[in-house]
Amino acid sequence: MKNKFLLPLIILVSTSCSQNTFVLKDKVFCFDTYIETNLYEGNNEDLSNIKDMFTLFDKLSDNYLSRDVTNIFSINSTNEELEINPSLYSLIKTSIDVNDEGATYFNPLCGSLSKKWKAALKEGKVLSQEEIDEELVKMNNSSIFFKDNNIIQRIGEAEIDLGGIAKGYTLDIVNDYLKEKEYKHFLINGGSSSILLGEKKSSDGYFNVGLRDLSNAYIKAKNCFISTSSKSVQGVKIGDITYSHIINPTNGSAINENDAVIVISQKGYLGDALSTSMMMNTIEEIKQIEIDSGVKTIVIKNNHIIYKNDEIDVYYH
């Protein structure tokens, strides 16, 4: 059995429609959570194709188990050159490049450090500074080389972990598929921490998206991705400090600047990586990232919104 935390259920989506509304539904367990697909047009073949996309990327990005494909676990098990699936090659490269798109605290080589923190917190313990420093040395002395013909090589001891980007990246692939089909009406709930919205079959097309970290609060959204990172579900309180599953790759700390970050974007991979990275950013830094990356953000701390992009309206019921 995988030694992983389940991804947090942060965003709850209200999808109520009239009983006469046509909808195709499917659910698949991938990325340690249930992915729910709702198509208000299309056919069962589309559902099957979307399911196959999630299943493939779940296998490719798995860093805990060997699967029937060469995956992240395979790469982490050797320093030899490996020829990998072109989709995985692109995903890993994107996980490196996203650092230049504002996700300055996102590092795919944080895998072994993250595993150590998760194991320690599961036992109610905190990593020592010595253990943290040892892992940081591994990270700083490790790298990923990309070669022609989808060949990759991991150098060093640090492990790759794509948990903060793989699901959003897959949603981008699914979104491209739906656009190619010229579908407009859909909702894909990626375990609620990553959501892809088309348009609801209503007069204005907006979905009501509940914010679990804020009681009775919701936003209206359509034609976008919504990504959330939060320590509210997976956080572990030891003494007076709540430690998160989201690790700061610069100093190895499991203490976050913010309690939850919600990012609305036009790119799933970017929203996922930014929501993770922004858990360590100050508000002023987040405002600049919004400008540079074209995203909109809500930041929550102590059960209150401490920052909200002016273009986002939050409603209460």
C-alpha positions as CSV (number, residue, x, y, z in Angstrom):
1,M,0.0,0.0,0.0
2,K,1.3,3.5,-0.8
3,N,2.6,5.5,2.1
4,K,0.9,8.7,1.0
5,F,-1.5,11.3,2.4
6,L,-4.7,11.7,0.5
7,L,-5.0,15.0,-1.3
8,P,-7.1,17.6,0.6
9,L,-10.7,18.2,-0.3
10,I,-10.6,22.0,-0.3
11,I,-13.1,23.2,-2.9
12,L,-16.6,22.0,-3.0
13,V,-18.6,22.6,-6.2
14,S,-22.3,23.1,-6.4
15,T,-23.5,21.5,-9.7
16,S,-27.2,21.5,-9.2
17,C,-29.1,21.5,-12.5
18,S,-32.6,20.8,-13.4
19,Q,-33.6,17.1,-13.4
20,N,-34.0,17.2,-17.2
21,T,-30.4,18.3,-17.8
22,F,-28.4,15.7,-19.8
23,V,-25.2,14.7,-18.0
24,L,-22.7,11.9,-18.4
25,K,-20.8,11.1,-15.2
26,D,-17.8,9.0,-14.4
27,K,-15.4,8.6,-11.4
28,V,-11.9,7.1,-11.3
29,F,-9.5,6.8,-8.4
30,C,-6.2,8.5,-9.5
31,F,-3.6,10.7,-7.8
32,D,-4.8,9.3,-4.5
33,T,-8.2,10.8,-4.8
34,Y,-11.4,10.5,-6.9
35,I,-11.6,12.3,-10.2
36,E,-15.2,13.1,-11.1
37,T,-16.1,14.0,-14.7
38,N,-19.4,15.6,-15.6
39,L,-20.1,16.1,-19.3
40,Y,-23.3,18.0,-20.3
41,E,-22.7,17.0,-23.9
42,G,-20.6,14.3,-25.5
43,N,-20.8,10.5,-25.3
44,N,-19.5,7.5,-23.3
45,E,-16.4,7.3,-25.6
46,D,-15.4,10.7,-24.4
47,L,-15.8,9.6,-20.7
48,S,-13.6,6.6,-21.5
49,N,-11.0,8.7,-23.2
50,I,-10.8,11.1,-20.3
51,K,-10.6,8.3,-17.8
52,D,-7.7,6.8,-19.8
53,M,-5.9,10.2,-19.7
54,F,-6.1,10.3,-15.9
55,T,-5.1,6.7,-15.5
56,L,-2.0,7.1,-17.7
57,F,-0.7,10.2,-15.9
58,D,-1.4,8.7,-12.5
59,K,0.8,5.8,-13.5
60,L,3.5,8.0,-15.1
61,S,3.7,10.4,-12.1
62,D,3.7,7.7,-9.4
63,N,6.8,8.1,-7.2
64,Y,5.9,5.4,-4.8
65,L,5.3,2.3,-6.9
66,S,6.6,0.6,-10.0
67,R,3.8,0.4,-12.6
68,D,3.5,-1.1,-16.1
69,V,5.2,1.9,-17.6
70,T,8.5,3.6,-16.9
71,N,7.5,6.2,-14.4
72,I,8.8,8.6,-11.7
73,F,9.5,5.7,-9.4
74,S,11.6,4.1,-12.2
75,I,13.6,7.4,-12.6
76,N,14.1,7.7,-8.9
77,S,15.5,4.2,-8.8
78,T,18.5,4.9,-11.0
79,N,21.0,7.5,-12.2
80,E,21.1,5.8,-15.6
81,E,19.6,7.3,-18.8
82,L,16.0,6.2,-19.4
83,E,13.8,6.6,-22.4
84,I,10.4,7.6,-21.1
85,N,6.9,8.3,-22.4
86,P,6.8,11.6,-24.3
87,S,4.0,12.8,-22.1
88,L,6.1,12.2,-18.9
89,Y,9.1,13.9,-20.5
90,S,7.0,17.0,-21.2
91,L,5.5,16.9,-17.7
92,I,8.9,16.8,-16.0
93,K,10.2,19.5,-18.2
94,T,7.1,21.7,-17.4
95,S,7.7,21.0,-13.6
96,I,11.2,22.6,-14.1
97,D,10.1,25.5,-16.3
98,V,7.2,26.5,-14.0
99,N,9.7,28.0,-11.6
100,D,10.2,30.8,-14.2
101,E,6.4,31.4,-14.3
102,G,6.3,32.6,-10.7
103,A,6.3,29.2,-8.8
104,T,9.6,30.1,-7.1
105,Y,8.9,27.7,-4.2
106,F,8.1,24.7,-6.5
107,N,10.9,22.2,-6.8
108,P,10.2,18.7,-8.3
109,L,13.4,17.4,-6.7
110,C,11.8,17.8,-3.2
111,G,10.6,14.2,-3.2
112,S,12.9,12.6,-0.7
113,L,12.6,15.5,1.7
114,S,8.8,15.5,1.4
115,K,8.7,11.7,2.1
116,K,10.7,12.2,5.3
117,W,8.5,14.9,6.5
118,K,5.3,12.9,5.8
119,A,6.7,9.9,7.6
120,A,7.8,12.0,10.6
121,L,4.5,13.9,10.9
122,K,2.5,10.6,10.6
123,E,4.2,9.6,13.8
124,G,3.7,13.1,15.4
125,K,7.4,14.0,15.1
126,V,9.3,16.9,13.6
127,L,12.4,16.4,11.5
128,S,15.6,17.6,13.1
129,Q,17.6,20.3,11.5
130,E,20.4,17.8,10.8
131,E,17.9,15.6,8.8
132,I,16.6,18.6,7.0
133,D,20.1,19.9,6.1
134,E,21.1,16.4,4.8
135,E,18.1,16.4,2.4
136,L,18.8,20.0,1.3
137,V,22.3,19.0,0.4
138,K,20.9,16.2,-1.7
139,M,18.6,18.6,-3.5
140,N,21.3,21.2,-4.1
141,N,23.5,18.5,-5.6
142,S,20.9,16.9,-7.8
143,S,19.6,17.7,-11.2
144,I,17.6,16.4,-14.2
145,F,19.1,16.2,-17.7
146,F,16.8,16.2,-20.7
147,K,18.2,14.6,-23.9
148,D,16.8,14.0,-27.4
149,N,14.3,11.3,-28.1
150,N,12.6,11.5,-24.7
151,I,15.7,10.4,-22.8
152,I,16.1,11.7,-19.3
153,Q,18.7,11.3,-16.6
154,R,18.5,12.1,-12.9
155,I,21.8,13.0,-11.3
156,G,22.2,12.8,-7.6
157,E,20.2,11.3,-4.7
158,A,17.2,13.7,-4.5
159,E,14.0,12.1,-5.7
160,I,11.5,13.6,-8.1
161,D,7.9,14.3,-6.9
162,L,5.3,15.8,-9.3
163,G,2.4,15.7,-6.8
164,G,2.0,19.4,-6.9
165,I,1.6,19.7,-10.7
166,A,0.7,16.3,-12.3
167,K,-3.1,16.6,-11.8
168,G,-3.3,20.1,-13.1
169,Y,-1.1,19.2,-16.1
170,T,-3.5,16.3,-16.8
171,L,-6.5,18.6,-16.6
172,D,-4.8,20.7,-19.3
173,I,-4.6,17.6,-21.5
174,V,-8.3,16.9,-20.9
175,N,-9.2,20.6,-21.5
176,D,-7.4,20.4,-24.9
177,Y,-9.4,17.3,-25.7
178,L,-12.7,18.9,-24.9
179,K,-11.8,22.1,-26.8
180,E,-11.0,19.9,-29.9
181,K,-14.4,18.4,-29.6
182,E,-15.9,21.9,-29.3
183,Y,-17.6,21.1,-26.0
184,K,-18.5,23.9,-23.7
185,H,-20.5,22.4,-20.9
186,F,-18.5,20.3,-18.4
187,L,-17.1,20.1,-14.9
188,I,-14.1,17.9,-13.8
189,N,-13.5,17.8,-10.1
190,G,-10.0,16.6,-9.6
191,G,-10.4,15.6,-5.9
192,S,-11.6,19.1,-5.3
193,S,-8.1,20.5,-4.9
194,S,-7.9,20.9,-8.8
195,I,-11.0,21.7,-10.8
196,L,-11.6,22.3,-14.5
197,L,-14.7,24.3,-15.3
198,G,-16.4,24.8,-18.6
199,E,-19.8,26.4,-18.5
200,K,-22.9,25.3,-16.6
201,K,-26.1,24.9,-18.6
202,S,-27.8,28.0,-17.1
203,S,-28.5,31.5,-18.2
204,D,-25.1,32.9,-17.1
205,G,-23.0,29.7,-17.3
206,Y,-21.4,30.1,-13.9
207,F,-20.8,27.4,-11.3
208,N,-21.0,28.1,-7.6
209,V,-17.7,26.9,-6.1
210,G,-17.7,26.5,-2.3
211,L,-14.6,27.4,-0.3
212,R,-14.1,24.8,2.4
213,D,-11.7,26.9,4.4
214,L,-14.3,29.6,4.7
215,S,-17.7,28.7,6.2
216,N,-20.6,29.3,3.9
217,A,-18.4,31.1,1.3
218,Y,-18.4,30.5,-2.4
219,I,-17.3,32.1,-5.7
220,K,-18.8,32.0,-9.1
221,A,-16.6,30.7,-11.9
222,K,-16.6,29.3,-15.4
223,N,-14.1,28.5,-18.2
224,C,-11.1,28.3,-15.9
225,F,-9.1,26.1,-13.6
226,I,-9.3,26.5,-9.8
227,S,-6.4,25.1,-7.8
228,T,-6.1,25.0,-4.0
229,S,-3.4,24.2,-1.5
230,S,-4.2,24.1,2.2
231,K,-2.9,22.7,5.4
232,S,-6.4,22.5,6.9
233,V,-6.8,18.8,6.2
234,Q,-3.3,17.4,6.2
235,G,-1.8,19.7,8.7
236,V,-0.4,18.1,11.9
237,K,-0.3,20.2,15.0
238,I,2.7,19.5,17.3
239,G,2.8,21.7,20.3
240,D,1.6,25.1,19.2
241,I,2.8,24.7,15.6
242,T,0.8,23.3,12.7
243,Y,3.1,21.5,10.2
244,S,2.1,21.1,6.6
245,H,2.5,18.5,3.9
246,I,3.7,21.3,1.7
247,I,7.5,21.7,2.1
248,N,9.5,24.9,1.6
249,P,12.3,23.6,-0.8
250,T,14.6,26.5,0.1
251,N,15.0,25.8,3.8
252,G,13.3,22.4,4.2
253,S,10.6,23.8,6.6
254,A,7.1,22.3,6.9
255,I,5.7,25.6,8.3
256,N,3.8,27.6,5.8
257,E,3.4,31.4,5.5
258,N,-0.3,31.0,4.6
259,D,-3.1,28.5,5.6
260,A,-4.7,28.2,2.2
261,V,-4.2,29.6,-1.3
262,I,-6.8,29.4,-4.1
263,V,-5.6,30.2,-7.6
264,I,-7.9,30.8,-10.6
265,S,-6.0,30.4,-13.9
266,Q,-6.2,29.4,-17.6
267,K,-3.6,26.7,-17.2
268,G,-4.1,23.8,-14.9
269,Y,-0.4,23.0,-14.3
270,L,0.4,26.6,-13.5
271,G,-2.5,27.0,-11.1
272,D,-1.5,23.8,-9.2
273,A,2.2,24.8,-9.0
274,L,1.4,28.4,-8.0
275,S,-1.1,27.4,-5.3
276,T,1.6,25.2,-3.8
277,S,4.4,27.7,-4.1
278,M,2.3,30.6,-2.8
279,M,1.8,28.8,0.5
280,M,5.3,30.3,1.2
281,N,4.9,33.7,-0.5
282,T,4.1,37.0,1.2
283,I,1.1,38.9,0.0
284,E,3.2,41.5,-1.8
285,E,5.0,38.7,-3.7
286,I,1.7,37.1,-4.6
287,K,0.4,40.4,-6.0
288,Q,3.4,40.6,-8.3
289,I,3.0,36.9,-9.4
290,E,-0.6,37.7,-10.3
291,I,0.6,40.4,-12.6
292,D,3.4,38.4,-14.1
293,S,1.4,35.1,-14.6
294,G,-2.1,36.4,-15.2
295,V,-3.8,34.5,-12.4
296,K,-6.2,35.6,-9.6
297,T,-5.7,34.6,-6.0
298,I,-7.4,34.2,-2.7
299,V,-5.2,33.8,0.4
300,I,-6.6,32.6,3.7
301,K,-5.1,32.7,7.2
302,N,-6.7,32.0,10.6
303,N,-10.1,31.3,8.8
304,H,-10.1,34.8,7.2
305,I,-9.3,36.1,3.8
306,I,-6.1,38.2,4.1
307,Y,-5.9,38.9,0.4
308,K,-8.3,38.7,-2.5
309,N,-7.8,39.8,-6.1
310,D,-10.1,42.7,-6.8
311,E,-11.7,40.8,-9.7
312,I,-12.9,38.0,-7.5
313,D,-16.2,38.3,-5.7
314,V,-16.8,36.1,-2.6
315,Y,-20.4,35.4,-1.7
316,Y,-21.9,34.0,1.5
317,H,-25.1,32.0,2.1
